[in-house]
Amino acid sequence: MIDASRYPLLSRIDGPADLRRLPESDLVAVAGELRDYLIESVSQSGGHFGAGLGVVELTVALHYLYDTPEDRLVWDVGHQCYPHKILTGRRDRIGTIKRKDGLAPFPRREESEYDTLGVGHSSTSISAALGMAIASARKGESRRTVAVIGDGAMTAGMAFEALNHGGDLEPEPDILVILNDNQMSISENVGALTKILARLMSNRTLVQMRERTKRSLRRGSWLWRFLRRWEEHWKGMFVPSTLFEEFGFHYTGPVDGHDLPGLLHTLGTVKELRGPQLVHVITRKGKGYGQAEADQIEYHAVSPFDPRRGVVKKPGPARPTYTQVFGDWLCDMAAADARLLAITPAMREGSGLVRFSREFPDRYFDVGIAEQHSVTLAAGMAIEGGKPVVAIYSTFLQRAYDQLIHDVALQGLDVLFAIDRAGVVGPDGATHAGSFDLSYLRCIPGMVVMAPADEAECRRMLSTGFLHEGPAAVRYPRGTGPGVALGADLDPIEIGRAERRRAGGGIALLAFGALLEPALAVGDELDATVVNMRFVKPLDESLVLELARSHPALVTLEDNAVAGGAGASVLELLAREGLATPVLVLGLPDAFLEHAAREELLAECGLDAAGIKAAILKRWPQLPALAVGRAAAG
């Protein structure tokens, strides 16, 4: 529970209605308490940090001025939603964020009526808010709709598709887009839009002069009408702010997003205007916590820390993460092959490209939050003889699925997809779970799809995919592997060849990727044959058929949705060959996974050693007796 003696105003706010009952003169103090409470709570629980600190004043202003939840407030991505959650009835549960059965780390409709759109991926807010505004207007409702989108999210084409549509509608939709400009995504923003916004900020004095002049004139007077008529020409001469106005959105700003009285005045004025509006708000990521302001990348998301000392870097894990394995391989292969070009959609840190970006800056391409563009860019590079590597999260590759099929696979181009965060990811929840990549990759003709069981195999598979002539994908999980020693070579492995890791006298376990380790533990207990399948496509059909003919049953194991996944490929093969060998397919259930630790989710899905053994014995309860009998006979 919140300490009322330390937070006298915030402790009285159980929802936005309580906030709106306070006098406006109290709001600066509310924002101060909210920022302090956010620092205290996230330092204990961990979670997204810097983005929320940057929108404290904006969040207070929006919930104070707008009648939420009747008025719709749509957050983009949701990294910045913690202050919103605190003000909308979830204050005392904010410490449970990202934990099993706790608050979701992003806005979620099932969690609160104030979360109008469930998010986790970027650049969706304007489209959704526009749809809400259109539907509300058709019902004759007068509610207001506000989308809050960061300048990082504005690098995605979807945001501009929504602006293009919304600014051309008749009748004009009543929608407010707030561009939260902090010059950051997770890392620094890239692209021409960043330069445009910087020019807008540099001309801020001229903009403020214009706005003060307009406010000093009587609305409707001949001078006011003259200024309005010539405003576009004036802005064209002095301030390059017409980009959004050409889309049909009336532009206001830049506005200081930490000047709460000024923010309330501006938003209060814009609230009375009709039609598409865009307010450009300047904020600082990490505002109010010195370390977070100074190191905005480090403090984007944090583990629990001492707020007096800040984040203290701990020694890394004794063994490298799969992300580090990829990053090191990328640099080694780039040194060996000048054709290698690396592409990331705004995930330099998360995908392990920091070292590469420093050592090979002319071969490093951060395209911003533009997954579709990243894939087709790779296609163009491959056409001209490059060997592009697209480093991307499994869940983000979903956003570029058409480009993957149409622009790469259909044309058989040499593009390697290094797919991080595959399978069960954990605390970020369903929006970031890589539950479907084996299913959506396996059905694409010409794709080579690999799933390493350990770090060394991951490195060799990356070489395999890079050297292969055609599209290939290596999907690997978040975190560390079992600790297999890494070599320095860049040798590939034979495509489509599995390896038998344990010979047994009972059933055969076919493990795809990260589930080999628990499969080996179960194999020892049940005297089962265990195979590291390695390739989802092409499948090692000869070995699978041999096992199906020599074993009474098969069990497939994958860290992917059962529907259409690796196990389905085994079933399809046996059906095609007319074999009736029983197959137990184990994988992720037909449901979106909640947020929890990876280990908790694997156990919940029955994909840890205990769950795998239990599922097998439920299907074939006689196995323990058979295993004991074979051991005694031996």
C-alpha positions, -999 to +999 in steps of 0.1 A: +000+000+000+011+036-007+025+056+022+000+085+027+025+105+047+050+105+019+024+108-009-005+129+006-021+137-028-013+106-048-027+084-020-061+100-025-062+093-062-079+060-068-088+070-104-089+099-128-121+112-113-103+118-080-076+136-099-101+159-116-116+169-083-083+185-072-077+222-079-054+228-108-029+244-084-022+210-069-013+193-101+024+202-101+027+186-066+007+155-079+032+152-107+061+154-083+046+127-061+038+105-091+074+107-104+088+099-069+064+070-065+073+056-100+110+057-091+103+039-058+081+012-072+101+004-104+134+003-083+118-025-063+100-044-091+121-036-122+104-028-155+102-001-181+115+031-165+128+060-185+098+064-208+074+067-180+094+093-162+093+114-193+055+115-196+045+122-160+033+157-166+016+147-199-002+118-182-015+141-154-026+167-179-045+143-201-064+125-173-072+159-158-085+175-189-102+146-206-131+125-192-113+092-193-124+064-198-154+080-216-128+099-237-104+075-253-067+077-245-045+055-267-009+049-258+016+038-285+038+008-276+031+012-239+067+016-225+055+049-210+022+036-195+033+031-158+021+066-147-011+060-165-016+027-147-009+044-113-035+070-119-062+046-132-068+024-101-037+002-103-014+022-080-011-003-052-004-032-077+023-014-097+049-034-079+036-067-094+042-055-130+057-082-153+053-109-126+031-139-129-005-130-122+006-093-118+000-063-139+009-065-176+039-043-186+019-027-214-017-014-217-041-043-218-079-042-224-086-071-200-069-053-172-086-019-172-113+000-190-088+028-192-066+007-215-085+013-247-061-006-269-038-035-260-003-027-273+033-038-272+043-032-308+048+004-320+030+028-343-005+015-339-020+043-318-030+067-346-048+040-366-067+027-336-076+062-324-088+071-358-110+040-360-124+048-325-132+084-336-149+073-368-170+047-350-180+071-322-190+098-346-212+073-366-230+066-333-235+103-327-212+103-297-192+134-287-163+117-269-128+128-276-100+105-288-063+111-281-033+091-294+001+095-277+029+085-300+066+089-296+090+102-322+106+068-324+073+052-332+067+078-359+095+062-379+072+034-389+051+036-420+019+026-403+018+059-384+020+079-417-006+056-433-030+067-405-021+104-408-026+101-446-060+086-441-072+107-412-062+140-427-083+134-458-116+122-443-149+140-447-163+148-423-131+156-405-126+132-375-121+148-341-088+132-331-058+146-313-024+131-319+002+140-293+037+136-307+059+129-276+093+140-289+122+128-267+147+120-295+148+084-284+134+050-291+150+023-270+182+037-284+188+069-303+164+077-331+175+075-367+162+088-400+152+120-417+122+126-395+145+130-365+162+159-384+129+175-393+118+174-357+151+189-346+146+218-370+111+223-355+127+225-320+154+250-332+126+273-344+107+270-312+110+307-303+094+317-336+066+292-329+060+306-294+058+342-308+032+331-333+011+314-307+013+343-283+002+367-310-028+345-319-039+343-283-036+381-279-061+387-307-098+385-304-111+353-320-130+362-352-115+397-356-103+408-390-067+406-378-072+371-363-088+360-396-059+375-416-033+358-395-051+325-399-053+329-436-016+337-439-004+312-413+006+285-438+027+310-458+043+323-426+052+289-414+066+280-449+089+310-447+101+306-411+093+273-396+093+239-414+062+226-395+040+221-426+048+183-428+019+174-405-003+202-418+001+189-454-014+156-440-044+176-429-036+179-391-034+213-375+000+215-359+006+231-325+040+232-309+066+225-299+054+226-263+074+219-232+061+186-219+074+192-184+058+227-180+026+214-165+007+247-164+017+255-200+008+220-211-026+223-195-032+256-212-022+243-246-041+210-244-071+228-230-072+251-260-067+223-285-095+203-268-120+229-279-109+227-316-126+204-341-110+182-367-076+165-368-051+181-344-014+173-337+004+187-306+042+184-307+053+179-271+090+180-261+100+157-232+131+141-218+133+104-213+141+097-177+131+131-165+136+137-128+160+109-121+195+121-130+211+087-139+182+079-162+185+113-180+222+108-184+220+072-197+187+068-214+195+035-230+206+018-198+175+031-180+149+022-207+142-009-187+158-020-155+160-048-130+154-039-093+180-013-081+188+010-052+174+044-062+201+062-042+229+045-061+212+038-095+217+007-115+249-011-106+263-032-134+265-068-123+290-094-137+275-110-168+264-146-168+292-172-167+282-183-202+272-160-231+236-154-241+224-164-275+223-127-284+260-124-276+268-155-296+251-139-326+268-105-321+303-121-319+296-144-349+284-114-369+317-095-363+337-126-371+319-134-403+320-097-414+358-098-410+359-129-432+334-119-458+331-083-470+297-090-486+280-092-451+257-063-443+237-061-411+202-047-407+182-040-376+147-024-371+157-002-341+170-030-319+208-025-318+211-033-281+185-060-279+197-079-310+234-077-300+246-053-327+264-027-306+299-041-312+292-046-350+279-010-353+312+003-339+336-020-358+317-020-391+297+013-392+296+014-430+280-020-431+255-014-403+219-002-411+194+007-384+162+015-403+141+026-373+109+009-363+103-003-399+103-040-400+087-042-434+113-019-449+141-038-432+132-071-450+127-055-485+159-035-480+177-068-475+161-081-506+175-052-526+209-057-511+209-094-520+199-087-556+231-066-560+253-093-545+253-084-509+248-109-481+224-092-457+217-105-422+184-092-407+186-092-369+151-092-356+129-105-328+105-133-336+075-113-327+087-083-348+093-104-379+055-111-379+050-075-389+070-081-421+055-114-431+044-103-466+078-089-474+094-122-461+073-142-485+069-118-515+102-099-516+126-126-503+114-162-504+094-160-537+126-147-554+149-171-536+172-143-524+202-148-501+190-133-469+197-147-434+172-139-406+187-141-372+156-145-351+161-136-314+135-140-286+120-171-302+097-193-283+088-186-247+102-151-238+086-143-204+079-111-185+069-089-215+039-111-222+020-122-252+030-092-274+067-102-272+063-140-272+080-157-302+054-185-302+047-188-339+079-184-360+083-222-367+047-223-379+049-192-401+083-200-415+078-237-421+051-231-446+072-208-469+087-226-499+124-225-502+131-215-466+158-232-445+146-231-408+170-240-380+167-242-343+199-246-323+200-267-291+231-249-277+255-219-282+280-237-303+253-251-326+238-216-329+271-202-342+275-230-367+239-226-379+244-189-385+273-198-407+252-224-424+224-199-432+248-172-443+267-195-467+234-210-480+223-197-514+187-187-506+166-175-477+174-190-443+164-185-407+181-193-374+157-189-344+171-189-309+157-181-274+163-153-250+189-158-224+217-183-221+220-219-233+233-250-216+269-238-216+285-256-245+320-242-253+322-220-284+348-224-311+362-196-332+356-212-365+329-203-390+322-239-402+286-247-413+268-280-407+251-302-433+216-288-441+188-311-432+208-335-410+197-343-374+219-360-348+211-389-325+221-378-290+210-409-270+201-444-281+173-460-260+151-491-260+117-474-258+101-444-275+120-417-294+121-381-284+125-356-313+137-323-298+137-291-319+159-264-305+161-253-269+141-283-255+169-308-262+182-303-226+150-314-208+145-341-235+179-356-226+169-356-189+136-374-196+154-398-220+177-409-192+148-416-169+127-434-195+155-451-215+143-432-246+161-424-278+168-387-280+174-368-313+185-333-318+165-325-349+183-292-356+163-285-388+126-278-390+129-274-427+142-294-445+133-321-420+157-351-417+131-374-432+152-405-435+160-404-398+124-398-388+112-426-409+139-449-395+128-440-359+091-444-367+098-480-380+121-490-352+103-474-321+068-480-308+061-443-306+075-408-312+074-376-291+081-343-307+092-313-285+092-277-296+092-242-280+066-231-305+028-233-311+017-269-317-005-257-346+015-259-378+048-263-360+077-287-361+057-316-347+031-311-375+059-317-400+066-351-385+029-360-386+026-349-422+056-370-432+043-402-415+009-397-430+024-393-465+044-425-460+014-444-446+030-450-412+007-454-382+034-449-355+018-431-326+031-395-322+027-372-291+032-336-301+043-314-273+046-276-276+029-244-267-008-245-262-034-228-285-035-197-263-016-164-258+010-168-230+007-145-200+037-126-186+059-145-162+094-157-160+105-180-189+110-209-165+076-205-150+059-204-184+078-235-197+066-254-166+031-241-170+031-253-206+044-287-195+077-282-214+101-286-185+115-321-178+088-329-152+060-318-175+074-337-205+078-369-185+042-365-171+027-360-205+045-391-219+035-413-189-001-401-192-001-412-228+019-444-222+016-453-185+034-487-190+067-470-199+084-470-164+078-507-160+092-514-195+123-492-188+129-510-155+126-544-171+150-535-199+175-522-173+172-555-153+176-576-184+207-556-194 
